[in-house]
């Protein structure tokens, strides 16, 4: 068991009654996240997973450094236990579950509610609107921006990459997005700005980068991101992105 106090070896006796839950669900019931769902041999507590996500977000702590700290807390002389790979896998799964919980999703997928005017969701279609209503109540203002520090390298083993939110939440569907970028025509424009991040990245070497940045679209009034609008940049702010 991996806890925020260190790595511990415990003996767990599972319930073997005829109507007993599976092994992974029994671990979930006592606040442990198993590293494997069929025959779990290691598990992480919710406190250590929350601590890892917070350290990774605010301090930029990698999974390797965070787990090395836990090993040193367990034994500074013989830090032999190694559950680093399990922490990386379980950490992303835990982050995905927290994201779904914070956004009101449970076991069933549902259409998220929005305060912004959207046809067929919370406002009628143009043909069904009252002619006496002012136009501004149906207007939806959006803003777009990008971040050029969110670079991403090409994966070493592409077959091991698993997309947890491909086409869900704010993310676009990867296959459709790549097909759109491949067929988009770009018109190169000369910029008069000589010290702009987007211009500098256009001339930089990017053969090792899968993405040179990230961009998105958000509601100008509420600040909420628009679903299926977060995209990766391959080379500066291109119109195709």
VENWO-V692541 format. One record per pair of residues at least 24 apart in sequence whose ideal C-beta (glycine too) atoms are under 10 Angstrom apart, sorted by the first residue. I is the first residue (numbers start at 0). J is the second residue. If there is no record, write none. Layout:
I & J
I & J
This chain:
0 & 26
0 & 31
0 & 41
0 & 42
0 & 43
0 & 44
0 & 47
0 & 82
1 & 31
1 & 32
1 & 34
1 & 41
1 & 42
1 & 43
1 & 44
1 & 47
1 & 48
1 & 51
1 & 66
1 & 69
1 & 70
1 & 73
1 & 80
1 & 82
1 & 85
1 & 86
1 & 89
2 & 31
2 & 42
2 & 43
2 & 44
2 & 45
2 & 46
2 & 47
2 & 50
2 & 69
2 & 72
2 & 73
3 & 43
3 & 44
3 & 45
3 & 46
3 & 47
3 & 48
3 & 49
3 & 50
3 & 51
3 & 68
3 & 69
3 & 72
4 & 44
4 & 46
4 & 47
4 & 69
4 & 72
4 & 73
5 & 47
5 & 68
5 & 69
5 & 70
5 & 71
5 & 72
5 & 73
5 & 74
5 & 78
5 & 80
6 & 41
6 & 47
6 & 66
6 & 69
6 & 70
6 & 72
6 & 73
6 & 74
6 & 78
6 & 79
6 & 80
6 & 81
6 & 82
7 & 44
7 & 73
7 & 80
8 & 41
8 & 73
8 & 80
9 & 42
11 & 39
11 & 40
11 & 42
13 & 39
32 & 85
32 & 89
32 & 90
32 & 92
32 & 93
32 & 96
33 & 85
33 & 89
34 & 82
34 & 84
34 & 85
34 & 86
34 & 88
34 & 89
34 & 92
35 & 85
35 & 88
35 & 89
40 & 82
40 & 85
41 & 80
41 & 82
41 & 85
41 & 86
41 & 89
42 & 82
42 & 85
42 & 89
43 & 82
43 & 85
43 & 86
43 & 89
43 & 90
43 & 92
43 & 93
45 & 93
45 & 97
47 & 86
47 & 89
47 & 90
47 & 93
48 & 86
48 & 89
48 & 90
48 & 92
48 & 93
48 & 94
48 & 96
48 & 97
49 & 93
49 & 97
51 & 86
51 & 87
51 & 89
51 & 90
51 & 93
51 & 94
52 & 90
52 & 91
52 & 93
52 & 94
52 & 97
55 & 90
55 & 94
56 & 94
61 & 87
62 & 86
62 & 87
62 & 88
62 & 89
62 & 90
62 & 91
63 & 87
65 & 90
66 & 90
88 & 161
91 & 161
91 & 163
92 & 161
92 & 163
94 & 163
95 & 163
95 & 164
95 & 167
95 & 168
96 & 163
98 & 163
98 & 164
98 & 167
98 & 168
99 & 163
99 & 164
99 & 167
99 & 168
102 & 168
104 & 167
104 & 168
108 & 167
110 & 226
111 & 168
111 & 223
111 & 226
113 & 139
113 & 218
113 & 221
113 & 223
113 & 225
113 & 226
114 & 218
114 & 220
114 & 221
114 & 223
115 & 139
115 & 140
115 & 141
115 & 218
115 & 219
115 & 220
115 & 221
115 & 223
115 & 225
116 & 140
116 & 220
117 & 225
117 & 226
138 & 220
139 & 218
139 & 219
139 & 220
139 & 225
140 & 218
140 & 219
140 & 220
140 & 221
141 & 216
141 & 217
141 & 218
141 & 219
141 & 220
141 & 225
141 & 228
142 & 215
142 & 216
142 & 217
142 & 218
142 & 219
142 & 220
142 & 222
142 & 225
143 & 214
143 & 215
143 & 216
143 & 217
143 & 225
143 & 228
143 & 236
143 & 240
144 & 213
144 & 214
144 & 215
144 & 216
144 & 217
144 & 236
145 & 196
145 & 197
145 & 211
145 & 212
145 & 213
145 & 214
145 & 215
145 & 230
145 & 232
145 & 235
145 & 236
145 & 240
146 & 196
146 & 212
146 & 213
146 & 214
146 & 215
146 & 232
147 & 195
147 & 196
147 & 197
147 & 199
147 & 200
147 & 211
147 & 212
147 & 213
147 & 214
147 & 232
147 & 235
147 & 236
148 & 196
148 & 211
148 & 212
148 & 213
149 & 210
149 & 211
149 & 212
149 & 213
149 & 214
149 & 231
149 & 232
150 & 200
150 & 205
150 & 207
150 & 208
150 & 209
150 & 210
150 & 211
150 & 212
150 & 213
150 & 231
150 & 232
151 & 208
151 & 209
151 & 210
151 & 211
151 & 212
151 & 213
151 & 231
152 & 207
152 & 208
152 & 209
152 & 210
153 & 206
153 & 207
153 & 208
153 & 209
153 & 210
154 & 209
157 & 209
164 & 229
166 & 226
166 & 227
167 & 226
167 & 227
168 & 224
168 & 226
168 & 227
168 & 229
169 & 215
169 & 216
169 & 217
169 & 223
169 & 224
169 & 225
169 & 226
169 & 227
169 & 228
169 & 229
169 & 230
170 & 215
170 & 226
170 & 227
170 & 228
170 & 229
170 & 230
170 & 231
171 & 226
171 & 227
171 & 228
171 & 229
171 & 230
171 & 231
172 & 227
173 & 231
175 & 227
176 & 227
176 & 230
176 & 231
176 & 240
177 & 231
177 & 233
179 & 230
179 & 239
179 & 240
180 & 230
180 & 231
180 & 233
180 & 237
180 & 239
180 & 240
181 & 239
182 & 239
183 & 237
183 & 238
183 & 239
183 & 240
184 & 238
184 & 239
185 & 234
185 & 237
185 & 238
185 & 239
185 & 240
186 & 237
186 & 238
187 & 237
188 & 238
190 & 235
195 & 235
196 & 235
196 & 236
197 & 232
197 & 234
197 & 235
197 & 236
197 & 237
198 & 235
198 & 236
199 & 235
200 & 232
200 & 234
200 & 235
200 & 236
201 & 234
201 & 235
201 & 236
201 & 237
202 & 234
202 & 235
203 & 234
203 & 235
205 & 232
205 & 233
205 & 234
205 & 235
208 & 232
208 & 233
208 & 234
209 & 233
210 & 234
211 & 235
211 & 236
212 & 236
212 & 240
213 & 240
214 & 240
